[in-house]
Amino acid sequence: MSEQVDAVVIGAGVVGLACAHELSRRLDSVLVIEREVGPGREISSRNSGVIHAGIYYPKDSLKTRMCIEGNRLLYAWCEAHEVPHKHTGKLIVATSAEDERRLQTIARHAKDVGAGELRLLTRSEAMEQEPELRCAVALHSPTSGVVDVHELIASLVHEIKEADGMVVYHTTVDEIRKCQNGWLVRTTDTTGSQMELEARRVINAAGLSALDVAAKSGLPEAERPWRLYPCKGSYFALGAGAPPTRNSLIYPLPEGGGLGVHITADISGARRAGPDAEFVDTIDYSVDESRLERFADAVARYLPAIRPEHLTPDYSGIRPKLVGPGGGFADFVIANPSSQPGIVHLIGIESPGLTAALAIGARVSDVIA
Ligand SMILES: Cc1cc2nc3c(=O)[nH]c(=O)nc-3n(C[C@H](O)[C@H](O)[C@H](O)COP(=O)(O)OP(=O)(O)OC[C@H]3O[C@@H](n4cnc5c(N)ncnc54)[C@H](O)[C@@H]3O)c2cc1C
């Protein structure tokens, strides 16, 4: 006889943990299963740590709705659970006439979707905020900020346990099969020992492996029309000699599948440039030093005093993109297939997934609990 739980969440990234937290408030027994040694070891700890406003995505998309709602929930969570965060605001800068037209369109769109009280700044207003900046105009987003992702993840794990939920590490979900009372989840831990447990509900929050897990759950190919295109984003650290910045978040206009090589400062004040966007075939987190000149050029468009010697390779993350190069917009997928009652698959949860996590958790719970 296998153990029985109300819900299994596969993956202890920020999205899986947010789902588990919300479910553990509504259900008696919630178990998170994670293959790594601890929580948040994949996409969730390899990002910019930015709390986004929801500026760029189509109006009725899940990305817009989950990001705007997630932004509000995340600030409230950080306040309530003493997670270090900063309400920095962000500047998006246009450096050419063409950029300026695009920025005007972005500003109108952001207003239309309700992404906060954004304001267009003239060149001199922008330079008052950031004297080293070169731009034609800039858009100021007041609701953007930064969060300490590791502390956020720790607070979610803590709250799940407080609500009698469990998180197990070193354990991989190998197979999910239909059974009489829900789903039979088969796992293997790092010692090779196998286990089966029965779950009424299963949430697939496996990030870059979410499509593999969907296949392992027996979801017919016709009901999983998605393909993932891993897209690497590398970061370079800005050294002490780099030109000073006051507002910690400076973004160019989005390009090439990412938000453009931007400058962020984390909670400790450490500044980075990145991420770029490079479609890859393998998961390799090393940062290619030969990209340094390209990074310096990208940043120099809006921060002309930057030099290659100000930059050193830092870390990288990989986005689970649902479209390849030049593929346009793809929304988050929150799929609850009719052939799989009780299962939710979360596919393509790239940026702004960190910001949106708590809203996604609430939505998944509404669908399934
Ligand atoms: C370069 C980059 C920059 C980003 N910047 C931002 C940003 O500034 N702001 C923002 O809002 N968003 C940002 N994002 C997006 C955000 O980081 C992600 O959307 C979010 O972290 C995804 O979390 P997740 O829980 O879905 O995935 P993950 O954190 O990857 O979690 C999935 C977990 O599932 C586990 N797993 C997989 N398969 C199995 C299995 N079979 N059994 C058990 N466990 C399994 C993995 O080990 C992993 O820990 C960025 C992403 C990238 C790559």
PDBQT file of the ligand as one rigid body, heavy atoms in Angstrom, charges set to zero:
ROOT
HETATM    1  C1  LIG A 401      18.395  34.838 -17.225  1.00  0.00    +0.000 C 
HETATM    2  C2  LIG A 401      17.036  34.944 -16.577  1.00  0.00    +0.000 A 
HETATM    3  C3  LIG A 401      16.632  36.148 -16.000  1.00  0.00    +0.000 A 
HETATM    4  C4  LIG A 401      15.379  36.251 -15.407  1.00  0.00    +0.000 A 
HETATM    5  N1  LIG A 401      15.045  37.418 -14.751  1.00  0.00    +0.000 NA
HETATM    6  C5  LIG A 401      13.847  37.511 -14.137  1.00  0.00    +0.000 A 
HETATM    7  C6  LIG A 401      13.516  38.678 -13.414  1.00  0.00    +0.000 A 
HETATM    8  O1  LIG A 401      14.342  39.560 -13.214  1.00  0.00    +0.000 OA
HETATM    9  N2  LIG A 401      12.265  38.772 -12.902  1.00  0.00    +0.000 N 
HETATM   10  C7  LIG A 401      11.336  37.791 -13.071  1.00  0.00    +0.000 A 
HETATM   11  O2  LIG A 401      10.206  37.975 -12.639  1.00  0.00    +0.000 OA
HETATM   12  N3  LIG A 401      11.650  36.648 -13.702  1.00  0.00    +0.000 NA
HETATM   13  C8  LIG A 401      12.888  36.467 -14.210  1.00  0.00    +0.000 A 
HETATM   14  N4  LIG A 401      13.228  35.311 -14.829  1.00  0.00    +0.000 N 
HETATM   15  C9  LIG A 401      12.260  34.215 -14.856  1.00  0.00    +0.000 C 
HETATM   16  C10 LIG A 401      12.218  33.456 -13.533  1.00  0.00    +0.000 C 
HETATM   17  O3  LIG A 401      13.511  33.268 -12.995  1.00  0.00    +0.000 OA
HETATM   18  C11 LIG A 401      11.548  32.085 -13.785  1.00  0.00    +0.000 C 
HETATM   19  O4  LIG A 401      10.309  32.293 -14.438  1.00  0.00    +0.000 OA
HETATM   20  C12 LIG A 401      11.272  31.316 -12.500  1.00  0.00    +0.000 C 
HETATM   21  O5  LIG A 401      12.409  31.284 -11.676  1.00  0.00    +0.000 OA
HETATM   22  C13 LIG A 401      10.864  29.903 -12.873  1.00  0.00    +0.000 C 
HETATM   23  O6  LIG A 401      10.709  29.167 -11.679  1.00  0.00    +0.000 OA
HETATM   24  P1  LIG A 401      10.287  27.655 -11.742  1.00  0.00    +0.000 P 
HETATM   25  O7  LIG A 401       9.988  27.246 -10.350  1.00  0.00    +0.000 OA
HETATM   26  O8  LIG A 401       9.234  27.463 -12.779  1.00  0.00    +0.000 OA
HETATM   27  O9  LIG A 401      11.571  26.886 -12.327  1.00  0.00    +0.000 OA
HETATM   28  P2  LIG A 401      12.909  26.343 -11.553  1.00  0.00    +0.000 P 
HETATM   29  O10 LIG A 401      13.406  27.321 -10.584  1.00  0.00    +0.000 OA
HETATM   30  O11 LIG A 401      13.820  25.878 -12.595  1.00  0.00    +0.000 OA
HETATM   31  O12 LIG A 401      12.329  25.102 -10.736  1.00  0.00    +0.000 OA
HETATM   32  C14 LIG A 401      12.029  23.870 -11.343  1.00  0.00    +0.000 C 
HETATM   33  C15 LIG A 401      12.552  22.807 -10.406  1.00  0.00    +0.000 C 
HETATM   34  O13 LIG A 401      12.072  21.532 -10.832  1.00  0.00    +0.000 OA
HETATM   35  C16 LIG A 401      13.063  20.570 -10.515  1.00  0.00    +0.000 C 
HETATM   36  N5  LIG A 401      12.797  19.370 -11.309  1.00  0.00    +0.000 N 
HETATM   37  C17 LIG A 401      12.770  19.266 -12.664  1.00  0.00    +0.000 A 
HETATM   38  N6  LIG A 401      12.426  18.007 -13.032  1.00  0.00    +0.000 NA
HETATM   39  C18 LIG A 401      12.223  17.308 -11.893  1.00  0.00    +0.000 A 
HETATM   40  C19 LIG A 401      11.835  15.953 -11.624  1.00  0.00    +0.000 A 
HETATM   41  N7  LIG A 401      11.590  15.070 -12.605  1.00  0.00    +0.000 N 
HETATM   42  N8  LIG A 401      11.743  15.565 -10.333  1.00  0.00    +0.000 NA
HETATM   43  C20 LIG A 401      11.980  16.444  -9.305  1.00  0.00    +0.000 A 
HETATM   44  N9  LIG A 401      12.349  17.737  -9.511  1.00  0.00    +0.000 NA
HETATM   45  C21 LIG A 401      12.456  18.165 -10.784  1.00  0.00    +0.000 A 
HETATM   46  C22 LIG A 401      14.364  21.290 -10.887  1.00  0.00    +0.000 C 
HETATM   47  O14 LIG A 401      15.481  20.711 -10.265  1.00  0.00    +0.000 OA
HETATM   48  C23 LIG A 401      14.076  22.710 -10.435  1.00  0.00    +0.000 C 
HETATM   49  O15 LIG A 401      14.571  22.973  -9.137  1.00  0.00    +0.000 OA
HETATM   50  C24 LIG A 401      14.491  35.163 -15.420  1.00  0.00    +0.000 A 
HETATM   51  C25 LIG A 401      14.899  33.944 -15.984  1.00  0.00    +0.000 A 
HETATM   52  C26 LIG A 401      16.167  33.830 -16.545  1.00  0.00    +0.000 A 
HETATM   53  C27 LIG A 401      16.618  32.511 -17.105  1.00  0.00    +0.000 C 
ENDROOT
TORSDOF 0
